[in-house]
Amino acid sequence: MSSVRNIPSIDQQLAKDQRKDSVTMSSRSEANAKDATQSFSKDKLAPLASHTNPESKTGVTFAAQDKLPKLPIPDLDTTCKKYIAALDPLQTAREHADTEQAVHDFMRSEGPELQEKLKRYATGQSSYIEQFWYDSYLNFDNPVVLNLNPFFLLEDDPTPARNNQVTRAASLVVSALSFVRAVRKEELPPDTVRGQPLDMYQYSRMFGTARIPTDNGCHIGQDSNAKHIVVLCRGQFYWFDVMDDNHDLVMTEKDVTLNLQVVVDDAMQTPVHEAAKGALGVLSTENRKIWSGLRELMSKDEGSNNSDCLNIVDTALFIVCLDWSEPLNSADLCTNMLCGTSEIERGVQIGTCTNRWYDKLQIIVCKNGSAGINFEHTGVDGHTVLRFASDVYTDTILRFARSINGQAPSLWASTSPDPSKRDPESFGDVSTTPHKLEWDMVPELSTALRFAETRLADLIQQNEFQTLEFMQYGKNFITSMGFSPDAFVQMAFQAAYYGMYGRLESCYEPAMTKAYFHGRTEAIRPVTPESVEFVRTFWAENPPARKIETLRKACERHTAITRDCAKAQGVDRHLYALMCLWQRQVDSEDSDTTSRNGGASTNGYSSPVSDRDPTNPNASPKRNSMLSETGGSEEEDPSSPASRSPPRPSSSHHPAQPLPAIFADPGWDKLNNTILSTSNCGNPSLRQFGFGPTSAEGFGIGYIIKDGSVSICASSKHRQTRRFVDAIEGYFLEMRRLLRAARKSGGQEDKGASRAREAEEKRGVERRGRAIAGGGEGLVGGGEKKEDGAGAEESDDDMGGYGFFDAGMLLQAIRASEEGAPSEKVVRRREVGKKLRLMEY
């Protein structure tokens, strides 16, 4: 088989007839989706299975796909009311009155008509928002690094001997390939929430895909039969096959280890300064139109092998980046996983930023074995990649256990043969020996690479990252106090920001909507009147009970909004779809080429209606064709263009059609200029998760809430990020002090206390020796024991970044400022200060 597998062209994709949803519509419901999944036995749905299961049956992964309900279009009047409510705490009274008038005008004019057009448009689509989502992503012209791609930082391998680069990388690669096999053979148990199956479409678009730039936006190319990986080391490219045509593994972990060691040894032969001159991965960080032109330049000469090299990279299952750095702390690790390091030596870039290819899924492994994932975000959300990351991490542990005990379980049931026991003749046409890609470096390409690298170095220097690994408490403590962990942490962000700046700004958090067919995310707007009341109460001189009461109301409100958004009853996606539909309507009046029902996207691409052939609902999803979608979401997502200001439709050429009042009103821009872009995504397999800031004035905040800790990675364009993170930590400590004080004064029991301790208290057991505070309560600063037997209560008195001013004075000054009055009474100057005696000459 040829080492280069061609991706079908865009024209081939566009030539496909758009399928209608009439065949499957009647069977779409939550109940039918649940029944379809539960038709499989518990053995096939269980997360742990025997690694050799003769009863394994394919089809479980996508069993419920065509039973899932379609994403509902919210009621327009309800959306507008929620929109007004979301803006209320962010506006002055005059601004809010203007917004209310704009919404009223919209409801009396274009609104109802656009709503009906959206309903008609949605009947022929998988989802009413999907194509607009892709359009907004793939029409994004700025570099994807630091703007779109998020990262995950994995926990270290629990086996210390495996925490070196080649061993860790080989382990992760084999586990990742097992995941690929499970998806392709449809043996991957579906995601569920309380027994309800979720959409699994994104998993079919994770591997063998690439974001490919063109002059008219990007498209996503996919080779569904890809069977090789690409390895980047010191900016040099290598590839080898890892699967056969049946999607079975052809290499053991030992084989992959040997290949990776050969790659590292070969890459080391080229001095780092020389390797930097040919590190073409830097070009994937360029402006998308520039990158498109460079791709054409690379492959225009006849006889050049650049085109074949590009094809090898584009069609790889994923990229493995073997870095030569060893970041020393959490913040540096996060920087390395998100954008690489920038290090100039004798005028040459030798940082890891040259060892990336941002148009694809990347597994990054440092020299010391620290590992992470950076992913292209258009087709997959954080929840999907989180499942991949956690399953891969878990499988590495289970596979090590099987090396000790062959009866240990694996993560997925499979009948695939063990590659170590296969006859090499059964592999078919594969090439498992590493090959180095040799690019033709024409002069124009060398110049472009240098300029791309300097621009990337600028971009890296313009951003900073800080982390908080708060070990004092986590989910268990928060829930024991009766709070939603996510809502509790969201209030921490608002309180910390308010304490620094005396105001609240637009905040964004994504909610997953994968309970619906091709569902992605909806935007939660955490700033509410209740959260404003809480932060003002928190910073005033109020009793603990009052502060906790307002916190509870704010958290309850946040939880209610989150539930609405998870049911696709939010504000942002609905209004954004209406705005895009209006723009399409305006454009069609000029060109008259767009279908009257809006069946084509702004770039002429259409989203699939179903994953399956409507004439055969039981058939597997058609994943063998090229996916080509335009224009779209960080995390999911946080790094989604939807969490930034959406593009304002242009009406300059259509004076007869002014922009609808709701979108022309400044409130629309205020809501979408996200200052605090946040996302909760993680589990115990991750150490950190994060992304770049979505605005120059804002912070990007990825956080993970574990049972006994909270991990936060904050980014900004040098906006006192360390101080902000310290403020969050100070809030966490202060809130624990308040909760304890309120609990003691109210005589409440600790819901988190053990039964044994409860019994001990009731019996009045005689204690011998000094009692030791549990749960880290007797520790200060994450593990430093207090001297002289000082109690844990005192450890929370230090407010960290807040201790230098009085909170009550802050609130008084803020209120005075809001009322337009000076914060202090003006005193006559002639009586101020000590009167000096004049010397007589």
Secondary structure, 3 states (H helix, E strand, C coil): CCCCCCCCCHHHHHCCCCCCCHHHHCCCCHHHHHHHHHCCCHHHHCCCECCCCCCCCCCCCCCCHHHCCECCCCCHHHHHHHHHHHHHHHCCHHHHHHHHHHHHHHHHCHHHHHHHHHHHHHCCCCCCCHHHHHHHHHCCCCCCCCCCCCEEEECCCCCHHHCCHHHHHHHHHHHHHHHHHHHHCCCCCCCEECCEECCCHHHHHCCCEEEEEECCEEEEEECCCCCEEEEEECCEEEEEECECCCCCECCCHHHHHHHHHHHHHHHCCCCHHHHHCCCHHHHHHCCHHHHHHHHHHHHCCCCCCHHHHHHHHHHCCCEEEECCCCCCCHHHHHHHHHCCCCCEECCEECCHHHCCCCCCCEEEECCCCCEEEECCCCCCCHHHHHHHHHHHHHHHHHHHHHHHCCCCCECCCCCCCCHHHCCHHHHCCCCCCCEECCCCCCHHHHHHHHHHHHHHHHHHHCCEEEEEEECCCCHHHHHHCCCCHHHHHHHHHHHHHHHHHCCCCCEEEEEECCCCECCCEEEECCCCHHHHHHHHHHCCCCCHHHHHHHHHHHHHHHHHHHHHHHCCCCCHHHHHHHHHHHHHHHHHHHHCCCCCCCCCCCCCCCCCCCCCCCCCCCCCCCCCCCCCCECCCCCCCCCCHHHCCCCCCCCCCCCCCCCCHHHHCHHHHHHHCCCEEEEECCCCCEEEEECCCCCCCCEEEEEEECCCCEEEEEEECCCCHHHHHHHHHHHHHHHHHHHHHHHHHHCCCCCCCCHHHHHHHHHCCCCCCCCCCCCCCCEECCCEECCCCCCHHHHCCCCHHHCCCCHHHHHHHHHHHHCCCCCCCCCCHHHCCCCCCCCCC
